[in-house]
Amino acid sequence: MDESPSLKIMSEVPNATPAREVQAGGTIRFAVGSPTGLRSSTWRIWSAKHTKNVYLAARSIAGLQKVSLHESQSWSHSFVSDERAKPFVSPGSSRHVDIWPASPSFGEGWRRGYCIIVPSTDLRPWPQPEPGDIAFAPLPGIGYWVYIEVILVAAGTTTRLVFDEMHLIGSMSLVDGSEVKVAARRVRPTRDEAGRLALAREQALAQIASMPNPRLLLRPDANLRLGVFGSQSDGTRFWADLAVVPPPPGAATICTGRPVKVPTDTSSVPGGRLGLGGSALSPEPGSP
């Protein structure tokens, strides 16, 4: 935690939208970019009315997969039911993609819940503006990633949290007076981080190429997106929101604004691990 007054705040960037504030049982929808320009997938975070359970999902597949941050402190990334999981998992396999214990507090009353990673070069134009109220974090600039941090704040916490180059997307009050903060911060990845994510994306594209009618999935107007899952050095899980179709003419290469040496080992990111996700994120206007 840092109270320095010299921090650069992402909210000073044009096109950043005001932070949303909701009560227990409410929903915040958010994305990186702008409604009519380059942007990421839309995400939604919501909570239960009578418990401290918090849920997170890409809007287009919220009825299929979600991340659950349970007040029991057993957290998970799962298909929403065994029935919905059947087409995607082998018989007898669990519907849970990952289960892990809640992250330890990193300061008095503060705990990281989840992180969505959006590389600037994986932003794409949407065919049409998406309906509904969506809070947009600003574009990070070439060579940067956006980390959208889901942060849990215990009731009665009196300290402040300030990230360098941060934009507050929204705040959600929970039933016991605790809060969830959703904040975007700009991060410059290392060459290894960018290379590992680039390789994971290429492996996912190879899987798509082996599917029936891959050209339909890879056409630019389909705007298909991929999720790559993993964990960071402190155990916090992440979801990298990646584009499938090539970037617009003149855009930088996927995952980084700089040339990278792609490593051959994809078992981990520095201090963590990286795994290929099986989730395809495609925009569905009008979904929850």
Buried (B, 14 or more C-beta within 10 A) or exposed (E): EEEEEEEEBBBEBEEBBEBBEBEBBBBBBBBBBBBEEBBBBBBBBBBBEEBBBBBBBBBBBBBBBBBBBBBEEEBBBBBBEEEBBEEBBEEEEEBEBBEBEBBEEEEEBBBBBBBBBBBBBBBBBBEEEBEBEBBBBBBBEEBBBBBBBBBBBBEEBEEEBEBBBBBBBBBBBBBEEBBBBBBBBBBBBEBBBBBBBBBBBEEBBEEBEEEEEEEEBBEEEBBBBBBBBBBBEEEBBBBBBBBBBEBEEEBBBBBBBEEBEBBEEBEBBEEBBBBBBBBBBBBBBEBE
